Amino acid sequence: MPEKNVERLATDLGAAVAQLMRHLRAASPQGELTPTQRAVLSRIHTGGPATIAALARAELVRPQSMRLTVGALEERGILARSPHPTDGRQVVFSLTEEGRRVVGAVRQAKHNWLAEALADRLTAEERQTLETAAGLIRRLVPGCTGSP
């Protein structure tokens, strides 16, 4: 494929993925959560308990800002603090039962919206094409293999 076509494809694919992600975020029942709060919940759900400093580094924000984000989630009963297992000067934050429920509800709402959109807006042949494309997209992401 000539370079110009690759550049156009990269632009089109990036724009389409960004729009899809915006629609998935909008489909969530937890509209009152900020994007940073959602990212923190996802990160803790995936990676386990984390300190303010680790979350701030991962989200590229200042620790003071992350303290506010985590504080709001803790106040709502979504996160809970506990002593760091090896450093008594620090605390780690983990999901509470309510936090796990929120994460599950957000993910289910996104899944439901996407499944409905696929069924209503695409033909069977188009869904097959998208299935093939999903495999190709996973190959573009380092470390991403198999089904999501």
N, C-alpha and C positions, 0 to 999 in steps of 0.2 A: 504494500500500500504506500503510495507516495506520501512524503512528510506532511504536505498540506492536508491530506485526508486524515492522517493520524491526529494532527492538531485539532481539526474540526470535530472528530470523534471524541477526543478527550474533553473538549469544551462541551459538546452536547451531552455526553455521559455524565460529566460532573454536574451540569445544570439539572438534568433529569433526576439524579440521585438526591441532590439538594432539595428539589421540590417534593420528592417522595418523602424525604425525612421530615419536611415541614408538615406535610399532611399526616404523617404518622404521629408526630407530636401533638397536632391539633385534635386527633382522634382520642387522645387520652382523657379519662375522666378526672384526672388530677390537674386540671387547668390552673389551679392556684399555686402549683409548684413552679419555681423559676427554672430555667434551663440548668443553672448551676446546681440547684437542689436535686434535679433529676439525675444529673451526671454523678453527683456524690452518692445518691442511692444506688445507682447502677454499679458504680465502682466498688462500693462496700458489698453489695450483693454478689458481685463476681469475685472480688479479691479478698473478701473477709474484712475483719475489723482493721481500722486504720487511725492513725494520729492526724491531728489538724495539719501538721507540717507535711506529712506524706500526701494528704488530700490536696493541699495547696500547691505542692510541686506538680502533682499529676494534672491538676486543672489549670495550671499556669496563672494562679492568682496569689496575692499576698496572704500570709497566714492570718492577718487581721480580718481580711474579707472572708476567708474560709471560716473563721471563728463565728462570724455573724450567720453564715449559711448553716453551719452545723448547729448553732444555738437555736435557730428557728425550727430546725427539724427535731431537735431534742425537745423543745418546748411543746411541739405537737405530738410527742410520744412516738415518733417514727424512728428516732435514734436513741440509744442509751450509751452512757459512758461507763467504763470500767477501768481498773488499773492496768497499765501496760504490763505484760507478762515478765519482762526482763528489766525494765527501767522504771523504777518507782516514781520518778519525777514526771512521767508522762501518763496520759490517759489515752485509751483507744475508744473509738465509737463503732458500734455495731447496730445492725437492724434489730428493732424490737419485733414482736409479733405483728403489731400494726404496720411497721415498716415493710415486713414481708408481704402483708396483705396489699399494701399500696403498690409495691413493685409488681406483684402478680396482677393487680387490676389494671395497671398501666400497660403491661405487656399484653394482657388478654384483649384490651380495647384496641391496641394497635393491630394485633393479629386479626381480630374480627373485622376491622375496617378494611385491611388489605385483602383478606379472603373474600369479602363481599365485593370489593372493587374488581378483583380478578374474575370472579364469577359473573358479575353484571356487565363489565365493560369489555371483556376480551372473549374472542372465540376460542374453541378448544385448540385450534391450530396455533393461535397467538399465545395461549398459555404454554403450549409445548415449546414454542420458540423462546419464551421467557424463562422456562425451566433450563433450557440449554444455556441461555445468557447468564443465568444466576451461577451456574457452574463456572463459566468463564470469569465472571466478576470475582468469585471466590479465589480463583487462581491469581488474580491481580494483587490480592492482599496477602502479604507475607504471613505465614503461620495459619492461614485460614484454610481448613480442609474439611471435606465432608459436609454434612447438613449443618445448618446453623443451630 
